[in-house]
Amino acid sequence: MQYRQLGRTDLEISRITFGCWAIGGWWWGTVDDSESIAAIRAAAEDGINFFDTADVYGGGRSETVLGKALEGIDNVYVATKGGVQFDENWATDKSNDPGYLKKACEASLKRLNREVIDLYQIHWPDEGKTPIDVAIEGLQELKEEGKIRYFGLSNFGESDLEVALDTARYESVQPKYNLLHREIEEDILPFCEDNEIGVLAYSPLASGLLTGKFTEDWEFEEGDHRKDHPDFTGEAFKKNLAIVEVLKEYAEKRECTIAQLAIAWTLANPAVTSAICGAKKDMQVDELVEAIDFPLKPKEIEEINAIVTSLS
Ligand SMILES: NC(=O)c1ccc[n+]([C@@H]2O[C@H](COP(=O)([O-])OP(=O)(O)OC[C@H]3O[C@@H](n4cnc5c(N)ncnc54)[C@H](OP(=O)(O)O)[C@@H]3O)[C@@H](O)[C@H]2O)c1
């Protein structure tokens, strides 16, 4: 495994982060907690020391499972997120009000069974309900109270990121970034590089699409959000599968899998600190971790980008 400093923190985090959304179950079909625990433990054995979850993933289940899986394992860091309120019917509502974030953070600490959260992130903008400077001041207070070590923002646009940085020093952003979704290259990535803010890139496999296992007639399980996801439906799905086919051939020539190629591509961007990869099983983790062994040369990145552009 390779490690990189997160922002200006003292955390040296693995370039592959274990993403704990799917193991929560909601939106990802059936999951088995014992398999999830085995996957997390395999990740730690493979040198992954950074685990990303959120309170809303599985309505708390993801945090609870992560807490159990990491029992007795030292020298790992836990990142979680708050700001999406949830109930047992999967209904959600966003709130970045500092009072709410404080309660959410305390509940996360209990579920994770930890004394301090290494990185606490606001999950989403809350549709203008809480000004970003007010929200981030709430995180600063949580840090001063010793509940969290560092804080970051997820899914915010550049203008909010700028205002937030004028208010308090945060250490990371968490945006979507993969071969099929490169929007953040325009503004977010340069902003983070200029300000030494860590980038935790999520969905490097485009929610599994870039593993190459899907076919046009794939039947997603009820409750799997990919059933209605724009990348997995209609003409976009057909186009994405065509891209995947060519990338698979490219990966074969390099003697790696397309999943490894996709992760290596995300990690090749110098602004990216770590790629947050989701996995439900230990076997999946083993494949993902090996992506570290396939760094891409600039010429290869150009060729891969040309493939995707020509078929998009
Ligand atoms: N901040 C946010 O708003 C946000 C949003 C999304 C994600 N995230 C974070 O980023 C993490 C990763 O994102 P993601 O889960 O959307 O997507 P991803 O990493 O692009 O894809 C993960 C999924 O791909 C499949 N997969 C993984 N390894 C595989 C392998 N070796 N072979 C076959 N299939 C494999 C698994 O699902 P199946 O086995 O079911 O196909 C897995 O759950 C999340 O867990 C979360 O921590 C954050």
The ligand as an SDF file (V2000), in Angstrom:
LIG
                    3D

 48 52  0  0  0  0  0  0  0  0999 V2000
  -19.9800   11.6920   -0.1430 N   0  0  0  0  0  0  0  0  0  0  0  0
  -20.8950   11.1210   -0.8860 C   0  0  0  0  0  0  0  0  0  0  0  0
  -21.9610   11.6850   -1.1720 O   0  0  0  0  0  0  0  0  0  0  0  0
  -20.6170    9.7490   -1.4300 C   0  0  0  0  0  0  0  0  0  0  0  0
  -21.3890    9.2360   -2.4830 C   0  0  0  0  0  0  0  0  0  0  0  0
  -21.0620    7.9680   -2.9610 C   0  0  0  0  0  0  0  0  0  0  0  0
  -20.0190    7.2420   -2.4010 C   0  0  0  0  0  0  0  0  0  0  0  0
  -19.3130    7.7670   -1.3570 N   0  0  0  0  0  0  0  0  0  0  0  0
  -18.2090    7.0160   -0.6990 C   0  0  0  0  0  0  0  0  0  0  0  0
  -17.4230    6.3710   -1.6760 O   0  0  0  0  0  0  0  0  0  0  0  0
  -17.4860    4.9560   -1.4820 C   0  0  0  0  0  0  0  0  0  0  0  0
  -17.3730    4.2370   -2.8080 C   0  0  0  0  0  0  0  0  0  0  0  0
  -18.3590    4.6810   -3.6990 O   0  0  0  0  0  0  0  0  0  0  0  0
  -19.4300    3.7050   -4.3330 P   0  0  0  0  0  0  0  0  0  0  0  0
  -19.7390    2.6640   -3.3350 O   0  0  0  0  0  0  0  0  0  0  0  0
  -20.4930    4.5540   -4.8900 O   0  0  0  0  0  0  0  0  0  0  0  0
  -18.7550    3.1140   -5.5890 O   0  0  0  0  0  0  0  0  0  0  0  0
  -17.5220    2.3750   -6.1870 P   0  0  0  0  0  0  0  0  0  0  0  0
  -16.3780    2.2490   -5.2910 O   0  0  0  0  0  0  0  0  0  0  0  0
  -17.3430    3.0820   -7.4660 O   0  0  0  0  0  0  0  0  0  0  0  0
  -18.1720    0.9070   -6.4340 O   0  0  0  0  0  0  0  0  0  0  0  0
  -18.3400    0.0370   -5.3650 C   0  0  0  0  0  0  0  0  0  0  0  0
  -19.1580   -1.1770   -5.7230 C   0  0  0  0  0  0  0  0  0  0  0  0
  -18.5900   -1.8710   -6.8330 O   0  0  0  0  0  0  0  0  0  0  0  0
  -18.7410   -3.2830   -6.6420 C   0  0  0  0  0  0  0  0  0  0  0  0
  -17.3820   -3.8440   -6.5860 N   0  0  0  0  0  0  0  0  0  0  0  0
  -16.3310   -3.3810   -5.8610 C   0  0  0  0  0  0  0  0  0  0  0  0
  -15.2490   -4.1590   -6.0550 N   0  0  0  0  0  0  0  0  0  0  0  0
  -15.6080   -5.1000   -6.9240 C   0  0  0  0  0  0  0  0  0  0  0  0
  -14.9180   -6.1890   -7.5060 C   0  0  0  0  0  0  0  0  0  0  0  0
  -13.6370   -6.4220   -7.2180 N   0  0  0  0  0  0  0  0  0  0  0  0
  -15.5960   -6.9870   -8.3570 N   0  0  0  0  0  0  0  0  0  0  0  0
  -16.8710   -6.7510   -8.6530 C   0  0  0  0  0  0  0  0  0  0  0  0
  -17.5950   -5.7310   -8.1330 N   0  0  0  0  0  0  0  0  0  0  0  0
  -16.9630   -4.9180   -7.2710 C   0  0  0  0  0  0  0  0  0  0  0  0
  -19.4740   -3.4820   -5.3140 C   0  0  0  0  0  0  0  0  0  0  0  0
  -20.8960   -3.5290   -5.5000 O   0  0  0  0  0  0  0  0  0  0  0  0
  -21.7020   -4.8230   -6.0250 P   0  0  0  0  0  0  0  0  0  0  0  0
  -20.9370   -6.0260   -5.5830 O   0  0  0  0  0  0  0  0  0  0  0  0
  -23.0430   -4.6910   -5.4350 O   0  0  0  0  0  0  0  0  0  0  0  0
  -21.7420   -4.6350   -7.5280 O   0  0  0  0  0  0  0  0  0  0  0  0
  -19.1450   -2.1800   -4.6000 C   0  0  0  0  0  0  0  0  0  0  0  0
  -20.0610   -1.8690   -3.5920 O   0  0  0  0  0  0  0  0  0  0  0  0
  -18.7720    4.7290   -0.6740 C   0  0  0  0  0  0  0  0  0  0  0  0
  -18.7630    3.5150    0.0300 O   0  0  0  0  0  0  0  0  0  0  0  0
  -18.7430    5.9310    0.2280 C   0  0  0  0  0  0  0  0  0  0  0  0
  -17.8460    5.7210    1.3110 O   0  0  0  0  0  0  0  0  0  0  0  0
  -19.5930    9.0150   -0.8770 C   0  0  0  0  0  0  0  0  0  0  0  0
  1  2  1  0
  2  3  2  0
  2  4  1  0
  4  5  1  0
  4 48  2  0
  5  6  2  0
  6  7  1  0
  7  8  2  0
  8  9  1  0
  8 48  1  0
  9 10  1  0
  9 46  1  0
 10 11  1  0
 11 12  1  0
 11 44  1  0
 12 13  1  0
 13 14  1  0
 14 15  2  0
 14 16  1  0
 14 17  1  0
 17 18  1  0
 18 19  2  0
 18 20  1  0
 18 21  1  0
 21 22  1  0
 22 23  1  0
 23 24  1  0
 23 42  1  0
 24 25  1  0
 25 26  1  0
 25 36  1  0
 26 27  1  0
 26 35  1  0
 27 28  2  0
 28 29  1  0
 29 30  1  0
 29 35  2  0
 30 31  1  0
 30 32  2  0
 32 33  1  0
 33 34  2  0
 34 35  1  0
 36 37  1  0
 36 42  1  0
 37 38  1  0
 38 39  2  0
 38 40  1  0
 38 41  1  0
 42 43  1  0
 44 45  1  0
 44 46  1  0
 46 47  1  0
M  CHG  2   8   1  16  -1
M  END
$$$$
